[in-house]
Amino acid sequence: MKRGLIPLAIFLIVVGFLFKGLFLDPREVPSPLVGKPAPQFSLPRLDNPETKFSPKDMLGKVWLFNVWASWCGACRDEHPILVELSKAGFVPVIGMDYKDTRPEAQQWLDQGGNPYNVVAVDADGRVGIDYGVYGVPETYVIDKAGMIAYKQIGPVTYDALRDKIIPLVKRLQAQ
């Protein structure tokens, strides 16, 4: 009789974990990079390929790092929101054009507006790998010391700005 209780207990534990999983948000995948230094890189800028951008350029500032591409449908959804955020001047927004062509990226920004202070070009996707990008868009909040404080998977929405990103940025800017 005791032998039958062990498989039953294991079954109930597994069912409990599965039940808990039903209530998790798939966009809330925890990033192992949160709380760690942002990976360093030096990439050419979209507007001037001879000039490089590095996260070191942003030390001492809280900033958003938005990974996007002209071929990305969800990036089109978030783009007007980023343009509005940029116009407010609340926080610097740095873009990284991911696995894209320079002419298509520039045309996309010319048509939709450019919300970015700087756009770095990750044509081969190597920097994206360092950041754990597995789909665009993704947005990171990076603090004054260069640490990743938050990762938004998928498009930035008004709700995400209001509920998570803006309060976090304000808190980090006050530190």
Residue pairs with C-beta under 8 A, 6 or more apart in sequence:
27 153
27 154
28 153
29 153
31 132
31 148
31 151
32 132
33 39
33 131
33 132
33 140
33 148
33 151
34 148
34 149
34 150
34 151
35 147
35 148
35 149
36 147
36 148
37 145
37 146
37 147
37 148
38 55
38 65
38 131
38 140
38 142
38 146
38 147
38 148
39 55
39 127
39 130
39 131
40 54
40 55
40 56
41 54
41 55
41 120
41 122
41 127
41 130
42 52
42 53
42 54
43 52
43 53
43 54
43 96
43 120
43 121
43 122
43 127
44 50
44 51
44 52
44 53
44 120
44 121
45 51
45 52
45 53
45 118
45 119
45 120
45 121
46 95
46 97
46 102
46 105
46 106
46 109
46 119
46 120
46 121
47 119
49 102
49 121
53 94
53 118
53 120
55 65
55 142
55 146
56 146
57 118
58 92
58 94
58 142
58 146
59 144
59 145
59 146
60 144
61 92
61 144
62 91
62 141
62 142
62 143
62 144
62 169
62 172
62 173
63 91
63 92
63 93
63 94
63 141
63 142
64 85
64 91
64 92
64 93
64 94
64 139
64 140
64 141
64 142
64 165
64 169
65 94
65 96
65 131
65 139
65 140
65 142
66 82
66 93
66 94
66 95
66 96
66 116
66 137
66 138
66 139
66 140
66 156
67 95
67 96
67 98
67 122
67 128
67 131
67 133
67 136
67 137
67 138
67 139
68 75
68 78
68 79
68 95
68 96
68 97
68 98
68 136
68 137
69 75
69 97
69 98
69 99
69 100
69 105
69 136
70 97
70 100
70 101
70 104
70 105
70 107
70 108
71 100
71 104
72 136
72 137
74 136
74 137
74 154
74 155
75 136
75 137
75 155
76 112
77 155
78 137
78 155
78 156
78 157
79 112
79 113
79 115
80 112
80 113
81 155
81 156
81 157
81 158
81 161
82 93
82 115
82 116
82 156
83 112
83 113
83 114
83 115
85 91
85 93
85 115
85 156
85 161
86 93
86 114
86 115
86 116
86 117
87 115
90 166
90 169
91 169
91 173
92 117
93 115
93 116
93 117
94 116
94 117
94 118
94 119
94 120
95 115
95 116
95 118
95 119
95 120
96 119
96 120
96 121
96 122
96 127
96 128
97 105
97 119
97 120
97 121
97 122
97 123
98 122
98 125
98 128
98 133
98 136
99 122
99 123
99 124
99 125
99 128
100 121
100 123
101 123
102 121
102 123
105 119
105 121
109 116
109 119
120 127
122 128
125 133
131 138
131 140
132 151
135 153
135 154
137 154
137 155
137 156
138 151
138 152
138 153
138 154
139 151
139 152
139 156
139 165
140 148
140 150
140 151
140 152
141 148
141 149
141 150
141 151
141 165
141 168
141 169
141 172
142 148
142 149
143 149
143 172
143 175
144 172
144 175
149 168
149 172
150 164
150 165
150 168
152 160
152 164
152 165
156 165
